Amino acid sequence: MSREIDNKVLDRLDAWEKDSPPGPIELYIRLMRIQTEAKSHVTIQKTQLSPKVIAERLSRYTPLLTFDDLDLDWPEIKNLFREALSVISEYSDSVDPQRDIPLKDITRAWFEGKPLPKLGIDEDTLLVALHTALKPFLAAHVDAFLPEVKQERWRRGYCPICGSRPNFAFLSKEQEGARWLICARCDAEWLFQRLKCPFCGLEEQKSLAYFTDDKGIYRVYVCEQCKSYLKAIDLRQAEPEVLLSLEWIVPWTWIGRHASWGIPLGI
């Protein structure tokens, strides 16, 4: 994400925060500000992966980065983690921002998809703070490594950079509605089939569907086989300037009529 877009995101967050009552939306806005402001001074070294290793991993459809490949500034991550916990503590009495936490251990477990160690702290809270602290560094890795990915070739249901699953998608205006997935963890974008579930790989059209809002801008893809869902925006129908990193905050209450799919209301 360019600095210009980062500034636009911060401006939008400022405007939203003024109009948001105390609660989950306000909390998300404040955490996103921490991430966005940190991006301006986070840098990484791309030299940790050789062109040969990059080519080999992509040829095997293996995500480019393992945990040991990440270039992480632990003192800075610790500061961001504490800052995130401090913000969260304003909304929850059970959070202690000064609690001693083995940050490297839980970060590795989180990145590798392993169970987190039991620390006597709510796991959802821990994950939110951890993601807030790591996101600026993961985004820097995306900027460095995503150009290495041949989009027409990848087309997998997991991120080519970190291996995580998508949590949002968009239909491209320039590519006649081609569907791109956005990684839930690092915000990498990658091309994917329109008629395929990214979670279970199902391609049977009769078991795949999507619902739209009244304007046809937002949609939710659903899969009857695995009961997963994916929120998306159709950029062909949206306003000229869309800040994708903020679209998941947009209220999604219209999908309540499809609650039988287990899609959570609101955001």
C-alpha positions as CSV (number, residue, x, y, z in Angstrom):
1,M,0.0,0.0,0.0
2,S,1.4,3.4,-1.0
3,R,1.9,6.2,1.5
4,E,-0.7,8.2,-0.4
5,I,-3.3,5.5,0.2
6,D,-2.2,5.1,3.8
7,N,-2.9,8.8,4.3
8,K,-6.3,8.4,2.7
9,V,-7.0,5.5,5.0
10,L,-6.0,7.6,8.1
11,D,-8.2,10.5,7.0
12,R,-11.2,8.1,6.5
13,L,-10.5,6.5,9.9
14,D,-10.5,9.9,11.5
15,A,-13.8,10.8,10.0
16,W,-15.4,7.5,11.0
17,E,-14.1,7.6,14.6
18,K,-15.8,11.0,15.2
19,D,-19.1,9.5,14.2
20,S,-18.7,6.1,15.8
21,P,-20.2,5.4,19.2
22,P,-18.0,3.5,21.7
23,G,-18.0,-0.2,20.8
24,P,-16.6,-2.8,18.4
25,I,-16.4,-0.5,15.4
26,E,-14.6,2.2,17.3
27,L,-12.2,-0.4,18.6
28,Y,-11.4,-1.7,15.1
29,I,-10.9,1.8,13.8
30,R,-8.4,2.5,16.5
31,L,-6.5,-0.7,15.9
32,M,-6.4,-0.1,12.2
33,R,-4.9,3.3,12.9
34,I,-2.1,1.7,14.8
35,Q,-1.4,-0.6,11.8
36,T,-1.6,2.1,9.2
37,E,0.6,4.6,11.1
38,A,3.3,1.9,11.7
39,K,3.5,1.0,8.0
40,S,5.2,4.3,7.2
41,H,8.4,3.3,9.0
42,V,8.5,-0.5,8.5
43,T,11.1,-1.8,6.1
44,I,12.3,-5.3,5.3
45,Q,15.3,-6.9,3.5
46,K,14.2,-9.0,0.5
47,T,17.6,-10.7,0.3
48,Q,16.6,-13.6,2.7
49,L,15.1,-15.5,-0.3
50,S,17.1,-16.3,-3.4
51,P,15.5,-16.2,-6.8
52,K,16.0,-20.0,-7.0
53,V,14.1,-20.6,-3.7
54,I,11.3,-18.3,-4.8
55,A,11.0,-20.1,-8.2
56,E,11.0,-23.5,-6.5
57,R,8.4,-22.7,-4.0
58,L,6.0,-21.1,-6.5
59,S,6.4,-24.1,-8.9
60,R,5.2,-26.4,-6.1
61,Y,2.4,-24.0,-5.1
62,T,4.0,-23.5,-1.8
63,P,3.6,-20.1,-0.1
64,L,6.7,-18.0,-0.4
65,L,7.4,-17.2,3.2
66,T,7.9,-19.5,6.2
67,F,8.1,-18.0,9.7
68,D,11.9,-18.2,9.6
69,D,11.9,-16.2,6.4
70,L,10.2,-13.2,7.9
71,D,12.3,-10.1,8.6
72,L,10.8,-8.9,11.9
73,D,11.8,-6.1,14.2
74,W,10.9,-7.6,17.6
75,P,11.3,-4.5,19.8
76,E,9.0,-2.6,17.4
77,I,6.5,-5.5,17.3
78,K,6.5,-5.6,21.1
79,N,5.7,-1.9,21.2
80,L,2.9,-2.3,18.7
81,F,1.5,-5.3,20.6
82,R,1.5,-3.4,23.9
83,E,-0.2,-0.5,22.2
84,A,-2.9,-2.7,20.8
85,L,-3.5,-4.4,24.1
86,S,-3.7,-1.0,25.8
87,V,-6.4,0.1,23.4
88,I,-8.3,-3.2,23.8
89,S,-8.1,-2.8,27.6
90,E,-10.2,0.3,27.4
91,Y,-13.0,-2.0,26.2
92,S,-12.4,-5.0,28.4
93,D,-11.5,-5.1,32.1
94,S,-9.9,-8.5,31.7
95,V,-6.9,-7.3,29.6
96,D,-3.6,-6.4,31.2
97,P,-1.4,-4.5,28.7
98,Q,1.7,-5.1,30.9
99,R,1.3,-8.8,31.2
100,D,4.5,-10.7,30.3
101,I,3.8,-12.7,27.1
102,P,6.3,-14.9,25.1
103,L,5.7,-12.9,21.9
104,K,8.0,-14.9,19.6
105,D,6.5,-18.2,20.7
106,I,2.9,-17.1,20.1
107,T,3.8,-15.4,16.9
108,R,5.4,-18.5,15.5
109,A,2.4,-20.7,16.6
110,W,0.0,-18.2,15.1
111,F,1.8,-18.0,11.8
112,E,2.2,-21.7,11.5
113,G,-1.4,-22.5,12.4
114,K,-0.6,-24.3,15.6
115,P,-2.4,-24.1,18.9
116,L,-1.4,-21.1,21.0
117,P,0.2,-21.7,24.4
118,K,-2.2,-21.3,27.3
119,L,-1.4,-17.9,28.8
120,G,-4.5,-17.2,30.9
121,I,-5.6,-14.5,28.4
122,D,-8.6,-14.6,26.1
123,E,-7.3,-16.1,22.8
124,D,-9.4,-13.9,20.6
125,T,-8.0,-10.8,22.3
126,L,-4.5,-12.2,22.0
127,L,-5.0,-12.8,18.2
128,V,-6.4,-9.4,17.6
129,A,-3.4,-7.7,19.3
130,L,-0.9,-10.0,17.6
131,H,-2.4,-9.3,14.2
132,T,-2.4,-5.6,14.8
133,A,1.3,-5.7,15.7
134,L,2.4,-8.0,12.8
135,K,0.3,-6.6,10.0
136,P,2.6,-3.7,9.1
137,F,5.5,-6.1,8.7
138,L,3.5,-8.7,6.7
139,A,2.3,-5.9,4.4
140,A,5.9,-4.9,3.8
141,H,6.7,-8.5,2.8
142,V,3.7,-8.4,0.4
143,D,5.1,-5.3,-1.2
144,A,8.5,-7.0,-1.7
145,F,7.4,-10.5,-2.8
146,L,4.0,-10.3,-4.5
147,P,5.5,-9.1,-7.8
148,E,7.2,-12.5,-8.0
149,V,3.9,-14.3,-8.2
150,K,2.5,-15.2,-11.6
151,Q,-1.2,-14.5,-11.0
152,E,-2.6,-16.5,-13.9
153,R,-0.7,-19.5,-12.6
154,W,-1.2,-19.4,-8.8
155,R,-5.1,-19.4,-8.5
156,R,-5.1,-21.3,-5.2
157,G,-7.4,-20.8,-2.3
158,Y,-4.6,-19.8,0.0
159,C,-2.3,-16.8,0.0
160,P,0.9,-17.1,-2.2
161,I,2.8,-15.1,0.3
162,C,1.9,-16.4,3.8
163,G,-0.4,-19.3,3.1
164,S,-3.4,-17.9,5.0
165,R,-7.0,-17.9,3.7
166,P,-8.9,-15.0,2.3
167,N,-11.4,-13.0,4.2
168,F,-12.5,-10.6,1.5
169,A,-12.6,-10.4,-2.3
170,F,-13.2,-7.9,-5.1
171,L,-14.4,-8.0,-8.7
172,S,-12.0,-6.0,-10.8
173,K,-13.3,-3.2,-12.9
174,E,-10.3,-3.3,-15.3
175,Q,-10.5,-7.1,-15.9
176,E,-14.1,-7.4,-16.7
177,G,-15.1,-8.7,-13.3
178,A,-12.2,-11.0,-12.6
179,R,-12.3,-12.1,-8.9
180,W,-9.4,-11.4,-6.7
181,L,-9.0,-12.7,-3.1
182,I,-7.5,-10.7,-0.3
183,C,-5.5,-12.5,2.5
184,A,-7.0,-12.3,6.0
185,R,-3.5,-12.0,7.4
186,C,-1.2,-10.0,5.2
187,D,-3.6,-8.3,2.7
188,A,-1.9,-9.9,-0.4
189,E,-4.2,-10.0,-3.4
190,W,-4.4,-12.8,-5.9
191,L,-6.4,-13.9,-8.9
192,F,-9.0,-16.7,-8.4
193,Q,-11.7,-18.4,-10.3
194,R,-15.2,-16.9,-10.2
195,L,-17.0,-20.2,-9.9
196,K,-15.0,-22.0,-7.3
197,C,-15.0,-22.1,-3.5
198,P,-11.6,-21.0,-2.2
199,F,-12.1,-22.9,1.0
200,C,-13.0,-26.5,-0.2
201,G,-12.3,-26.2,-3.9
202,L,-15.8,-27.1,-5.0
203,E,-16.6,-26.1,-8.6
204,E,-20.1,-27.4,-9.0
205,Q,-22.2,-24.4,-9.9
206,K,-25.4,-25.7,-8.4
207,S,-23.8,-25.8,-4.9
208,L,-22.3,-22.3,-5.2
209,A,-24.2,-19.0,-4.9
210,Y,-23.9,-15.4,-4.0
211,F,-26.2,-12.8,-2.5
212,T,-26.0,-9.0,-3.2
213,D,-27.1,-5.9,-1.6
214,D,-29.8,-3.8,-3.3
215,K,-27.3,-1.7,-5.3
216,G,-25.3,-4.7,-6.5
217,I,-22.1,-3.3,-4.9
218,Y,-21.5,-5.8,-2.1
219,R,-22.0,-9.5,-2.3
220,V,-21.5,-12.6,-0.2
221,Y,-20.3,-15.9,-1.8
222,V,-21.6,-19.0,-0.2
223,C,-20.7,-22.7,-0.6
224,E,-23.3,-25.3,0.2
225,Q,-20.7,-28.0,0.6
226,C,-18.5,-26.6,3.3
227,K,-20.9,-23.8,4.5
228,S,-18.2,-21.2,4.1
229,Y,-18.8,-17.6,3.0
230,L,-16.7,-14.8,1.6
231,K,-17.6,-11.1,1.5
232,A,-16.8,-9.2,-1.6
233,I,-17.2,-5.8,-3.4
234,D,-17.9,-5.4,-7.1
235,L,-15.6,-2.5,-8.2
236,R,-17.6,-2.2,-11.4
237,Q,-20.5,-0.9,-9.4
238,A,-18.7,1.0,-6.7
239,E,-17.6,4.6,-6.4
240,P,-14.4,5.4,-8.3
241,E,-12.2,5.4,-5.3
242,V,-12.5,2.4,-2.9
243,L,-10.1,1.8,0.0
244,L,-10.2,-2.0,0.1
245,S,-8.5,-2.3,3.5
246,L,-11.6,-0.5,5.0
247,E,-14.4,-2.3,3.2
248,W,-14.8,-5.0,5.7
249,I,-15.8,-2.4,8.3
250,V,-18.8,-1.4,6.1
251,P,-22.0,-2.5,7.8
252,W,-23.2,-5.8,6.3
253,T,-26.6,-5.9,8.0
254,W,-28.4,-6.6,4.7
255,I,-27.1,-10.2,4.8
256,G,-29.4,-10.9,7.8
257,R,-32.0,-12.3,5.4
258,H,-29.5,-15.0,4.6
259,A,-28.8,-15.9,8.2
260,S,-29.5,-19.6,7.6
261,W,-26.0,-19.8,6.1
262,G,-24.6,-18.9,9.5
263,I,-23.2,-15.5,8.2
264,P,-22.7,-13.2,11.1
265,L,-24.7,-9.9,11.0
266,G,-23.2,-6.5,11.1
267,I,-19.6,-6.5,10.1
